[in-house]
């Protein structure tokens, strides 16, 4: 699996990955299967190069926790999100980006 394909696979789990020094930081780290973390470790130099070329991170996009739509809005890009598809309001950033209390994972 190439590093680009591997990054797409990581994104499909709804996590953010970024470079911190020589480490890969995955948030939330508990979402990735152990075998995928091993693949990241094996391809770490290539992935670090890709991340640095893309500004240091690849983030997941916020989406509605109810209908899974990406059509979220927040006034002046601050505060809580509102789903333009189902009308859900008061969506916090952590919920919209599908983060849980897992502080993340680090691939050294």
Buried (B, 14 or more C-beta within 10 A) or exposed (E): EEBEEBBEBBBEBBBBBBBEEEBBBBBBBEBBEEEBBEBBEBBBEBBBEBBEEEEEBBEBEBBBBEEEEEEBEBEEEEEBBBBEBEEBEEBEEEBBBBBEEEEBBEBE
